[in-house]
Amino acid sequence: MEIIAESRIVKKKRNSLASRLWKEKYLYLLLLPGLAYFIIYRYVPMLGNIIAFQDFSAFKGFLHSDWVGMKHFKKIFEDSEVIRVIWNTLYLSFLQIVFAFPFSILLSLMLNELRSEKLKRIIQSIIYLPHFLSWVVVVGIATVFLKSEGIANQLLSHVFGMQPIPFLQEPSWFMPLIVLEVIWKESGWGTIIFLAALSGVNPSLYEAAVVDGASRLRQIWHITLPAIRSTIVILLILRLGSVLDVGFEQIFLMINPFNREMGNVLDTFVYYKGIEQSDFSFATAVGLFKSFVGLILIVGANRLAKRFGEEGVF
């Protein structure tokens, strides 16, 4: 009798699910283009990762190429060039987390302190604009300013009497320039989420703080920052998941023969190996390794966040 009752419950649930799907069929139809995009362009290409375990030959194809197991993954840790590229990637990602990530928070706090809504909207519009420029345009602007006869060097020579600095050729300037470009392009756009979180803060909290004699800095420290703490943690967790993904287009456009040793990161390394040298299997193994490290970091950071009482991503 219990089995019959359970089967009836399951059947009833299926019928209710089917009826709900039919009732809201037009809403679910709207999901189809998005689902088709992710299936075709995100999930189906993942099948190509099998060549990381093969000596892939375009003439033999996926099915007939020789299987070599973990050969290419072992090569990652044996190749000194790969170790250097991983170090470059981690160092650049560290700089972006330390300097670029907090800059959006600082901008959000500054905008939140503005009392004129009109001025606030104007500033927001101005700092959002760089996000909509492509990296080709951004790097082009940076090149015009920083080349040997550019505006920056003209100011240094004519105003300060200094010798021109080869910003674009000097390897030591490569990573600072990358971070500065990221800050200029993306910091304004990053304020959207933080300002949305701040809009939910109860104004009575600030009023109570004023009555208690709290200064503006105290209000920011004890009210504003705690209000966006969970948002900061979630975004930081997501950022850690892409710690080995520092952006291909920007790096590729900024690299030249003078700074390649310092500027070559995993994304550009995969391009050079996979496209220019046709070493598809090794390039795929490096890309798969990068994704695996990102997964480990995001899961670990999420568990650490939950241990400290935050919500986490999942």
C-alpha positions as CSV (number, residue, x, y, z in Angstrom):
1,M,0.0,0.0,0.0
2,E,2.9,2.4,0.8
3,I,4.4,1.7,-2.6
4,I,1.1,2.4,-4.4
5,A,0.7,5.7,-2.3
6,E,4.3,6.8,-3.2
7,S,3.8,6.1,-6.9
8,R,0.5,8.1,-6.8
9,I,2.4,11.0,-5.2
10,V,5.2,10.9,-7.8
11,K,2.6,10.7,-10.6
12,K,0.7,13.6,-9.2
13,K,3.9,15.7,-9.0
14,R,4.8,14.9,-12.6
15,N,1.3,15.9,-13.7
16,S,1.5,19.1,-11.8
17,L,4.9,19.9,-13.3
18,A,3.7,19.1,-16.8
19,S,0.6,21.3,-16.3
20,R,2.7,24.2,-15.0
21,L,5.2,23.9,-17.9
22,W,2.2,24.0,-20.4
23,K,0.6,26.8,-18.6
24,E,3.7,29.0,-18.7
25,K,5.0,27.6,-22.0
26,Y,5.6,31.1,-23.5
27,L,7.8,32.1,-20.6
28,Y,9.9,29.0,-21.0
29,L,10.1,29.5,-24.8
30,L,11.9,32.8,-24.0
31,L,14.6,30.7,-22.4
32,L,15.3,28.7,-25.5
33,P,17.6,31.3,-27.2
34,G,19.7,31.6,-24.1
35,L,19.8,27.9,-23.5
36,A,20.7,27.2,-27.1
37,Y,23.6,29.8,-26.9
38,F,25.1,28.1,-23.8
39,I,24.7,24.6,-25.1
40,I,26.1,25.3,-28.6
41,Y,28.9,27.7,-27.6
42,R,29.7,26.7,-24.0
43,Y,29.0,23.0,-23.5
44,V,29.5,21.4,-26.9
45,P,33.0,22.9,-27.3
46,M,34.0,21.2,-24.0
47,L,34.0,17.9,-25.8
48,G,37.1,19.1,-27.6
49,N,39.0,18.9,-24.3
50,I,39.7,15.3,-25.0
51,I,42.6,16.3,-27.2
52,A,44.5,17.3,-24.0
53,F,44.9,13.5,-23.5
54,Q,45.9,12.9,-27.1
55,D,48.7,13.7,-29.5
56,F,46.1,15.3,-31.6
57,S,46.5,15.4,-35.4
58,A,44.1,17.4,-37.6
59,F,44.5,14.7,-40.2
60,K,43.5,11.9,-37.9
61,G,40.8,13.7,-36.1
62,F,39.4,13.2,-32.5
63,L,38.7,9.5,-32.9
64,H,41.9,8.3,-34.5
65,S,44.6,10.4,-32.8
66,D,46.9,8.6,-30.4
67,W,46.0,8.6,-26.7
68,V,48.9,9.7,-24.4
69,G,47.1,10.0,-21.0
70,M,48.6,12.7,-18.7
71,K,51.7,13.4,-20.9
72,H,50.8,17.0,-21.7
73,F,49.8,17.8,-18.1
74,K,53.2,16.5,-16.9
75,K,54.9,18.7,-19.5
76,I,53.3,21.8,-17.8
77,F,55.4,21.3,-14.7
78,E,58.5,20.3,-16.6
79,D,58.6,23.2,-19.1
80,S,60.4,26.2,-17.6
81,E,58.6,28.5,-19.9
82,V,55.2,27.4,-18.6
83,I,56.4,27.9,-15.0
84,R,57.4,31.5,-15.9
85,V,54.1,32.1,-17.7
86,I,52.1,30.8,-14.7
87,W,54.2,33.1,-12.4
88,N,53.5,36.1,-14.7
89,T,49.8,35.3,-14.6
90,L,49.6,34.9,-10.9
91,Y,51.6,38.1,-10.2
92,L,49.4,40.2,-12.6
93,S,46.2,38.7,-11.1
94,F,47.5,39.5,-7.6
95,L,48.1,43.1,-8.7
96,Q,44.6,43.4,-10.1
97,I,43.0,42.0,-7.0
98,V,45.0,44.3,-4.7
99,F,44.7,47.5,-6.7
100,A,41.9,47.3,-9.3
101,F,39.3,45.4,-7.2
102,P,39.3,47.8,-4.2
103,F,39.2,50.8,-6.5
104,S,35.5,50.1,-7.4
105,I,34.7,49.9,-3.7
106,L,36.4,53.2,-3.1
107,L,34.6,54.9,-6.0
108,S,31.3,53.5,-4.7
109,L,31.9,55.0,-1.2
110,M,32.8,58.3,-2.7
111,L,29.7,58.4,-4.9
112,N,27.5,57.4,-2.0
113,E,28.7,60.4,0.0
114,L,27.5,62.9,-2.6
115,R,24.4,64.7,-1.6
116,S,23.6,66.2,-5.0
117,E,21.7,63.5,-7.0
118,K,22.3,65.4,-10.2
119,L,26.0,65.6,-9.7
120,K,26.1,62.0,-8.7
121,R,24.3,60.9,-11.9
122,I,26.7,63.0,-14.1
123,I,29.8,61.5,-12.4
124,Q,28.4,58.0,-12.7
125,S,27.7,58.5,-16.4
126,I,31.3,59.7,-17.0
127,I,33.0,56.9,-15.2
128,Y,30.8,54.2,-16.8
129,L,31.8,55.3,-20.3
130,P,35.2,53.6,-20.6
131,H,33.6,50.2,-20.0
132,F,31.9,50.5,-23.4
133,L,35.2,51.0,-25.2
134,S,36.9,48.0,-26.7
135,W,40.4,47.0,-25.5
136,V,41.6,48.0,-29.0
137,V,40.5,51.5,-28.4
138,V,41.8,51.6,-24.8
139,V,45.3,50.3,-25.8
140,G,45.3,52.7,-28.8
141,I,44.7,55.6,-26.4
142,A,47.4,54.4,-24.0
143,T,49.9,54.0,-27.0
144,V,49.2,57.6,-28.1
145,F,49.9,58.9,-24.6
146,L,52.8,56.7,-23.7
147,K,54.9,56.3,-26.9
148,S,58.3,57.9,-27.0
149,E,57.0,61.1,-28.6
150,G,53.7,60.9,-26.8
151,I,52.0,63.4,-24.5
152,A,53.3,61.8,-21.3
153,N,57.0,62.0,-22.4
154,Q,56.5,65.5,-23.8
155,L,55.3,66.6,-20.4
156,L,58.2,64.9,-18.7
157,S,60.8,66.5,-20.9
158,H,59.3,70.0,-21.3
159,V,57.8,70.5,-17.8
160,F,60.1,68.5,-15.6
161,G,63.2,68.4,-17.7
162,M,63.4,64.6,-17.6
163,Q,64.5,62.2,-20.3
164,P,61.8,60.3,-22.2
165,I,60.7,57.0,-20.6
166,P,60.1,54.0,-22.9
167,F,56.8,53.0,-21.1
168,L,55.7,50.6,-23.9
169,Q,59.1,48.9,-24.3
170,E,60.4,48.8,-20.7
171,P,59.4,45.3,-19.2
172,S,59.1,46.8,-15.7
173,W,56.3,49.1,-16.8
174,F,54.2,46.4,-18.5
175,M,52.2,45.2,-15.5
176,P,51.6,48.6,-13.9
177,L,50.2,49.8,-17.2
178,I,47.9,46.8,-17.5
179,V,46.6,47.4,-14.0
180,L,46.1,51.1,-14.6
181,E,44.2,50.4,-17.9
182,V,41.9,47.9,-16.0
183,I,41.2,50.5,-13.3
184,W,40.4,53.2,-15.8
185,K,38.2,51.0,-18.0
186,E,36.3,48.8,-15.5
187,S,36.3,50.5,-12.1
188,G,33.3,52.8,-12.9
189,W,31.3,49.8,-14.2
190,G,32.1,47.8,-11.1
191,T,30.5,50.5,-8.9
192,I,27.0,49.5,-10.1
193,I,26.7,46.4,-7.9
194,F,28.1,48.2,-4.8
195,L,25.8,51.2,-5.3
196,A,22.9,48.9,-5.6
197,A,23.8,47.2,-2.3
198,L,24.2,50.6,-0.7
199,S,20.7,51.8,-1.8
200,G,19.2,49.2,0.5
201,V,20.8,50.7,3.7
202,N,18.2,52.2,6.1
203,P,18.8,56.0,6.3
204,S,17.7,55.9,9.9
205,L,21.0,54.1,10.7
206,Y,22.9,57.2,9.6
207,E,20.5,59.5,11.5
208,A,21.1,57.5,14.6
209,A,24.9,57.6,14.1
210,V,24.7,61.4,13.7
211,V,22.8,61.7,17.0
212,D,25.5,59.6,18.7
213,G,28.1,62.0,17.3
214,A,29.7,59.7,14.8
215,S,31.8,61.3,12.1
216,R,31.5,60.6,8.4
217,L,34.4,58.2,8.5
218,R,32.8,56.4,11.5
219,Q,29.6,56.1,9.6
220,I,31.4,54.6,6.6
221,W,33.3,52.2,8.7
222,H,30.4,51.0,10.9
223,I,27.4,51.3,8.5
224,T,28.4,51.6,4.9
225,L,31.1,49.0,4.7
226,P,29.2,46.3,6.6
227,A,26.2,46.9,4.3
228,I,28.3,45.8,1.3
229,R,30.5,43.3,3.0
230,S,28.6,40.3,1.7
231,T,28.7,41.7,-1.8
232,I,32.4,42.3,-1.6
233,V,32.9,38.7,-0.5
234,I,30.8,37.2,-3.3
235,L,32.6,39.3,-6.0
236,L,36.0,38.4,-4.5
237,I,35.1,34.7,-4.6
238,L,34.1,35.0,-8.2
239,R,37.3,37.0,-9.0
240,L,39.4,34.2,-7.4
241,G,37.8,31.8,-9.7
242,S,39.3,33.6,-12.7
243,V,42.7,34.2,-11.0
244,L,44.5,32.6,-14.0
245,D,42.4,34.4,-16.5
246,V,43.8,38.0,-16.8
247,G,42.3,38.8,-20.2
248,F,43.7,37.8,-23.6
249,E,42.9,40.8,-25.7
250,Q,44.4,43.5,-23.6
251,I,47.6,41.5,-22.9
252,F,47.9,40.5,-26.6
253,L,47.7,44.1,-27.7
254,M,50.2,45.4,-25.2
255,I,52.8,42.7,-25.8
256,N,55.8,43.5,-28.0
257,P,59.3,41.9,-28.5
258,F,60.7,44.1,-25.7
259,N,58.3,43.0,-22.9
260,R,57.2,39.6,-24.1
261,E,59.1,37.8,-21.3
262,M,57.3,39.8,-18.6
263,G,54.0,40.0,-20.4
264,N,53.4,36.5,-21.7
265,V,50.6,35.0,-19.6
266,L,48.6,31.8,-19.8
267,D,46.0,33.2,-22.2
268,T,48.6,34.4,-24.7
269,F,50.8,31.4,-24.2
270,V,47.9,29.1,-25.2
271,Y,47.4,31.2,-28.3
272,Y,51.1,31.1,-29.3
273,K,51.3,27.3,-28.7
274,G,47.9,26.3,-30.1
275,I,47.5,28.7,-33.0
276,E,51.0,29.8,-34.1
277,Q,52.8,26.6,-33.3
278,S,49.9,24.2,-33.9
279,D,50.5,22.3,-30.6
280,F,46.8,21.9,-30.0
281,S,47.1,19.2,-27.4
282,F,49.5,20.9,-25.1
283,A,47.6,24.2,-25.4
284,T,44.4,22.5,-24.5
285,A,46.0,20.8,-21.5
286,V,47.2,24.3,-20.3
287,G,43.7,25.7,-20.7
288,L,42.2,22.8,-18.9
289,F,44.7,23.1,-16.1
290,K,43.8,26.8,-15.8
291,S,40.1,26.0,-15.5
292,F,40.7,23.3,-12.9
293,V,42.8,25.7,-10.7
294,G,40.0,28.3,-11.0
295,L,37.4,25.7,-9.9
296,I,39.5,24.7,-6.8
297,L,40.1,28.3,-5.8
298,I,36.4,29.3,-6.1
299,V,35.2,26.3,-4.1
300,G,37.9,26.8,-1.5
301,A,37.2,30.6,-1.2
302,N,33.4,29.8,-0.9
303,R,33.9,27.4,1.9
304,L,36.3,29.8,3.7
305,A,33.7,32.6,3.4
306,K,31.0,30.4,4.9
307,R,33.3,29.5,7.7
308,F,33.5,33.2,8.6
309,G,29.8,33.6,8.5
310,E,29.2,35.0,5.0
311,E,26.7,33.6,2.6
312,G,29.1,32.6,-0.2
313,V,28.1,31.9,-3.8
314,F,26.6,28.5,-3.4
